[in-house]
């Protein structure tokens, strides 16, 4: 569905319009940032220990604010595959214009991974899946699209610009939804809220993603309201989905599919009517899903 003329797409501006009191993940406009650190060492060592860095947020072309932060590499598989792996940012003891991220010690930033332009497309597609899942349920991670200028202090200030996005940290999600994270507890499907689990399962099937598992907490966070017995699953990391279709994505051998473009249903055994109802709701929201994809003008037309 085409966007209305007066609306801005999620990617047609690269300058933050900041409003006092606005949270970092409340604004959907693409944010220009600069990150200055020893990228040469980071790419060589992919360190588990934090490194010093300086991040700059551009509130307008003539207004920017710098912050001293720390960062380190993150991720298991992508740390092996990526020249520049995903990054974990720490704003500990840092006060920013966005009060909600002050002193947050764990903000995930997804990077372009490797040099070919196809990796920018993978990144944008994964970003879109987070935005699409936001439509499915409020129990989802918000994301913020970035245009990043990397300045390498280990190579005499050499720089380059690529896309990226930040993922809402668990601290903010817990506060926003009034929940707390469950960890290291053996859980099965019957320990989760059925309706939210089923919606997640249908979404994962729709986008061709089998790279998740409740029992092992693989690419799934489980949260729970204080007054509720059942947990709520929140998925993340969609780079192995058929929708993103990265060159490195392959299904696990346990599944009877040959590639990630083939779907495999991983849901609980329910009456047909249960899933038919959810699929019907997804179909009713088809235009909204397409609106998100069509709004990302940075994607090649054939991809969107």
Buried (B, 14 or more C-beta within 10 A) or exposed (E): EEBEEEEEBBBBBBBBEBEEEBBBBEBBBBBBBBBBBBBBBBBEEBEEEBBEBBBBBBBEEEEBEEBEBBBBBBBEBBEEBBEBBBBBBBBEEBEBBBEBBBEBBBBBBBBBBBEEEBBBBBBBBBBBBBBBBBBBBEBBBBBBBBBBBBBBBBEEEEEEEBBBBBBBBBBBBEEBBEBEBBEEEEBEBEBBBEEBBBBBBBBBBBBBBBBBEBEEBEBBBBBBBEEEEBBBBBBBBBBBBBBBBBEBBEBEEEEEBEEBEEBBEBBBEBEEEBBEEBEEEBEEBEEEBBBBBBBBEBBEEEBB
